[in-house]
Structure formats: C-alpha cells, structure tokens
Amino acid sequence: MRYAKYGFIVLTLALVIGFSAPRAAAQEQFTGNFTLTTEAYWGGTLLPPGDYSIAVSLDKTMVHEVRVKGEGIRASILTVPISTEPVSDRNKLELDAINGVYVIRQLDAGLVGQSYRFVVSKNARAHAEQVSAASHVTVPVAASSAN
C-alpha cells in the first residue's frame, strides 16, 4: 500500500512536469532581410522606414509564425501558406497602398516554395479613409534557408 501511494505521487509529478514543460521550439524554415523606404502596416503594427529581418517558423499544426524585427520593433503573425496561387521563385514582400497608407499584403518565400498572405488590420483601415488598392510595391528580400 505504501508503494502504491509513492507510485501515485511519482505519476502525478510526471504528468505535471509533462504538461508544464515548454513546447519544443518551432523549426525555422526561412530567414531574410529587407529595407522599407516608407512606413507600412504589417498586421496591426506600423513599421517605420528602415532595415528589418524576417523569419518564418513552422510548427507541427502547419501554422507558420512570421516574425519581423528591426527599428526597435518586434512583431509576429500566425498564418498558413497559400496553396492556391503559384509561388514565385523570388523572395519578396508585396505592399499595397490604400489611399496612401502602405500595407504589407504578401510574403513570397521562393527559397522554400511558400507564399503567405496577410490581412489588412483595423489599424490600417482606420488610418486610410477608404479601402481601395491604388498602387502596388514589391520589396526584395535577401533570404537564406535555416536548414
């Protein structure tokens, strides 16, 4: 009986440790650098002009975390790869201007054969008077695979 009690305590501790252990780090699939010459919204974050790094991580659920860092800003967005559009072999960001407010709409990570589309946030919509894409800009991304 005494051993059964200790077995239960060990089992309980093992379960607590198992559930409280941090998840394994996501595997980084793509990294790169880019320069913005104008401010642009990426999700709900306004990125000022400057140099940035970008990284894409994949977790087991096929949800990718896309992270941007630079100019004192760190931001991330969870997304899934676009599978309906052909993937460019180039690495680039696509920006749209909505009444003069730039938003980052898509990342083509040609190095790994994936594209990611980003939604226009409420912050960007509020900053623009109305939603109508007037122009389109492409920003090259110098990329490397993190295999």
C-alpha atoms as a printed R data frame, in Angstrom:
    type eleno elety resid chain resno       x      y       z
1   ATOM     1    CA   MET     A     1   0.000  0.000   0.000
2   ATOM     2    CA   ARG     A     2   2.854  2.346   0.885
3   ATOM     3    CA   TYR     A     3   4.499  1.751  -2.508
4   ATOM     4    CA   ALA     A     4   1.208  2.381  -4.311
5   ATOM     5    CA   LYS     A     5   0.992  5.788  -2.618
6   ATOM     6    CA   TYR     A     6   4.507  6.711  -3.797
7   ATOM     7    CA   GLY     A     7   3.744  5.426  -7.299
8   ATOM     8    CA   PHE     A     8   0.714  7.723  -7.462
9   ATOM     9    CA   ILE     A     9   2.827 10.716  -6.343
10  ATOM    10    CA   VAL     A    10   5.524  9.937  -8.945
11  ATOM    11    CA   LEU     A    11   2.883  9.560 -11.681
12  ATOM    12    CA   THR     A    12   1.246 12.863 -10.662
13  ATOM    13    CA   LEU     A    13   4.612 14.661 -10.692
14  ATOM    14    CA   ALA     A    14   5.433 13.220 -14.116
15  ATOM    15    CA   LEU     A    15   2.101 14.461 -15.505
16  ATOM    16    CA   VAL     A    16   2.574 17.936 -14.000
17  ATOM    17    CA   ILE     A    17   6.097 18.189 -15.386
18  ATOM    18    CA   GLY     A    18   4.944 16.920 -18.785
19  ATOM    19    CA   PHE     A    19   2.118 19.430 -19.078
20  ATOM    20    CA   SER     A    20   4.167 22.350 -17.776
21  ATOM    21    CA   ALA     A    21   7.263 21.736 -19.928
22  ATOM    22    CA   PRO     A    22   7.730 24.332 -22.660
23  ATOM    23    CA   ARG     A    23   6.873 23.288 -26.206
24  ATOM    24    CA   ALA     A    24   9.745 22.396 -28.451
25  ATOM    25    CA   ALA     A    25  10.946 25.342 -30.478
26  ATOM    26    CA   ALA     A    26   9.441 25.603 -33.924
27  ATOM    27    CA   GLN     A    27  11.718 24.783 -36.801
28  ATOM    28    CA   GLU     A    28  12.845 27.870 -38.672
29  ATOM    29    CA   GLN     A    29  12.221 27.459 -42.390
30  ATOM    30    CA   PHE     A    30  13.146 30.826 -43.927
31  ATOM    31    CA   THR     A    31  15.080 33.934 -42.878
32  ATOM    32    CA   GLY     A    32  15.815 37.128 -44.753
33  ATOM    33    CA   ASN     A    33  16.407 40.871 -44.634
34  ATOM    34    CA   PHE     A    34  14.641 43.765 -46.320
35  ATOM    35    CA   THR     A    35  14.601 47.550 -46.331
36  ATOM    36    CA   LEU     A    36  11.419 49.624 -46.211
37  ATOM    37    CA   THR     A    37  11.707 53.057 -47.788
38  ATOM    38    CA   THR     A    38   8.299 54.126 -46.474
39  ATOM    39    CA   GLU     A    39   6.251 53.282 -43.401
40  ATOM    40    CA   ALA     A    40   3.920 50.316 -43.833
41  ATOM    41    CA   TYR     A    41   1.483 48.369 -41.718
42  ATOM    42    CA   TRP     A    42   2.214 44.694 -41.157
43  ATOM    43    CA   GLY     A    43  -0.856 43.339 -39.440
44  ATOM    44    CA   GLY     A    44  -1.591 45.810 -36.645
45  ATOM    45    CA   THR     A    45   2.000 47.065 -36.387
46  ATOM    46    CA   LEU     A    46   3.201 50.200 -38.171
47  ATOM    47    CA   LEU     A    47   6.766 49.633 -39.391
48  ATOM    48    CA   PRO     A    48   8.788 52.835 -39.922
49  ATOM    49    CA   PRO     A    49  11.242 53.066 -42.837
50  ATOM    50    CA   GLY     A    50  14.432 51.115 -42.185
51  ATOM    51    CA   ASP     A    51  16.159 47.744 -42.194
52  ATOM    52    CA   TYR     A    52  14.382 44.611 -40.965
53  ATOM    53    CA   SER     A    53  14.887 40.884 -40.629
54  ATOM    54    CA   ILE     A    54  12.107 38.403 -41.294
55  ATOM    55    CA   ALA     A    55  11.837 34.758 -40.232
56  ATOM    56    CA   VAL     A    56   9.225 32.078 -40.823
57  ATOM    57    CA   SER     A    57   8.781 29.181 -38.396
58  ATOM    58    CA   LEU     A    58   6.682 26.078 -38.895
59  ATOM    59    CA   ASP     A    59   5.048 24.177 -36.091
60  ATOM    60    CA   LYS     A    60   3.515 20.719 -36.324
61  ATOM    61    CA   THR     A    61  -0.012 22.049 -36.942
62  ATOM    62    CA   MET     A    62   1.125 23.659 -40.229
63  ATOM    63    CA   VAL     A    63   0.611 27.106 -38.712
64  ATOM    64    CA   HIS     A    64   3.570 29.295 -39.532
65  ATOM    65    CA   GLU     A    65   4.800 32.150 -37.381
66  ATOM    66    CA   VAL     A    66   6.178 35.024 -39.439
67  ATOM    67    CA   ARG     A    67   8.342 37.366 -37.366
68  ATOM    68    CA   VAL     A    68   9.682 40.808 -38.247
69  ATOM    69    CA   LYS     A    69  12.383 42.553 -36.226
70  ATOM    70    CA   GLY     A    70  14.100 45.905 -36.708
71  ATOM    71    CA   GLU     A    71  13.982 49.643 -35.999
72  ATOM    72    CA   GLY     A    72  13.115 48.879 -32.357
73  ATOM    73    CA   ILE     A    73  10.118 46.747 -33.341
74  ATOM    74    CA   ARG     A    74   9.403 43.042 -32.886
75  ATOM    75    CA   ALA     A    75   6.145 41.673 -34.231
76  ATOM    76    CA   SER     A    76   4.757 38.332 -35.332
77  ATOM    77    CA   ILE     A    77   1.764 36.996 -37.203
78  ATOM    78    CA   LEU     A    78   0.437 33.433 -37.322
79  ATOM    79    CA   THR     A    79  -0.596 32.342 -40.797
80  ATOM    80    CA   VAL     A    80  -0.782 29.360 -43.128
81  ATOM    81    CA   PRO     A    81   0.889 29.086 -46.542
82  ATOM    82    CA   ILE     A    82  -1.167 29.980 -49.599
83  ATOM    83    CA   SER     A    83  -1.596 26.915 -51.762
84  ATOM    84    CA   THR     A    84  -3.954 28.257 -54.437
85  ATOM    85    CA   GLU     A    85  -1.508 30.686 -56.053
86  ATOM    86    CA   PRO     A    86   1.728 29.785 -57.834
87  ATOM    87    CA   VAL     A    87   4.806 30.519 -55.748
88  ATOM    88    CA   SER     A    88   7.399 32.829 -57.221
89  ATOM    89    CA   ASP     A    89  10.993 31.644 -57.175
90  ATOM    90    CA   ARG     A    90  11.915 35.097 -55.854
91  ATOM    91    CA   ASN     A    91  11.925 36.235 -52.238
92  ATOM    92    CA   LYS     A    92   9.839 39.374 -51.912
93  ATOM    93    CA   LEU     A    93   7.267 41.322 -49.932
94  ATOM    94    CA   GLU     A    94   4.265 42.795 -51.709
95  ATOM    95    CA   LEU     A    95   2.838 46.068 -50.424
96  ATOM    96    CA   ASP     A    96  -0.440 47.710 -51.408
97  ATOM    97    CA   ALA     A    97  -1.284 51.379 -50.954
98  ATOM    98    CA   ILE     A    98  -4.742 52.078 -49.604
99  ATOM    99    CA   ASN     A    99  -5.325 55.788 -50.092
100 ATOM   100    CA   GLY     A   100  -1.644 56.449 -49.452
101 ATOM   101    CA   VAL     A   101  -1.300 54.054 -46.489
102 ATOM   102    CA   TYR     A   102   1.012 51.125 -47.298
103 ATOM   103    CA   VAL     A   103   0.213 47.646 -46.005
104 ATOM   104    CA   ILE     A   104   2.344 44.515 -46.358
105 ATOM   105    CA   ARG     A   105   0.000 42.067 -48.050
106 ATOM   106    CA   GLN     A   106   2.145 39.082 -49.028
107 ATOM   107    CA   LEU     A   107   5.496 37.377 -48.492
108 ATOM   108    CA   ASP     A   108   6.808 35.145 -51.269
109 ATOM   109    CA   ALA     A   109   9.492 32.920 -49.757
110 ATOM   110    CA   GLY     A   110  10.682 31.442 -53.041
111 ATOM   111    CA   LEU     A   111  13.674 29.841 -51.364
112 ATOM   112    CA   VAL     A   112  11.317 27.423 -49.579
113 ATOM   113    CA   GLY     A   113   8.491 27.497 -52.149
114 ATOM   114    CA   GLN     A   114   5.876 29.126 -49.892
115 ATOM   115    CA   SER     A   115   3.752 32.283 -50.034
116 ATOM   116    CA   TYR     A   116   1.969 33.912 -47.121
117 ATOM   117    CA   ARG     A   117  -0.885 36.425 -47.376
118 ATOM   118    CA   PHE     A   118  -1.566 38.950 -44.591
119 ATOM   119    CA   VAL     A   119  -4.859 40.681 -43.814
120 ATOM   120    CA   VAL     A   120  -5.302 44.445 -43.616
121 ATOM   121    CA   SER     A   121  -5.742 45.275 -39.929
122 ATOM   122    CA   LYS     A   122  -8.346 47.566 -38.409
123 ATOM   123    CA   ASN     A   123  -5.497 49.992 -37.554
124 ATOM   124    CA   ALA     A   124  -4.505 50.272 -41.217
125 ATOM   125    CA   ARG     A   125  -8.124 50.578 -42.343
126 ATOM   126    CA   ALA     A   126  -8.743 53.316 -39.783
127 ATOM   127    CA   HIS     A   127  -5.629 55.148 -40.973
128 ATOM   128    CA   ALA     A   128  -6.843 55.054 -44.565
129 ATOM   129    CA   GLU     A   129 -10.101 56.850 -45.356
130 ATOM   130    CA   GLN     A   130 -11.462 54.043 -47.520
131 ATOM   131    CA   VAL     A   131 -10.336 50.650 -48.731
132 ATOM   132    CA   SER     A   132  -9.289 50.667 -52.376
133 ATOM   133    CA   ALA     A   133  -5.919 49.414 -53.570
134 ATOM   134    CA   ALA     A   134  -4.433 52.243 -55.623
135 ATOM   135    CA   SER     A   135  -0.885 51.032 -56.170
136 ATOM   136    CA   HIS     A   136   1.347 48.059 -55.613
137 ATOM   137    CA   VAL     A   137   5.004 47.921 -54.482
138 ATOM   138    CA   THR     A   138   7.413 44.967 -54.374
139 ATOM   139    CA   VAL     A   139  10.292 44.879 -51.849
140 ATOM   140    CA   PRO     A   140  13.073 42.317 -52.443
141 ATOM   141    CA   VAL     A   141  14.065 40.062 -49.540
142 ATOM   142    CA   ALA     A   142  17.658 38.786 -49.294
143 ATOM   143    CA   ALA     A   143  16.994 35.290 -47.973
144 ATOM   144    CA   SER     A   144  18.700 32.219 -46.655
145 ATOM   145    CA   SER     A   145  17.406 28.829 -45.663
146 ATOM   146    CA   ALA     A   146  17.886 27.950 -41.991
147 ATOM   147    CA   ASN     A   147  18.203 24.218 -42.504
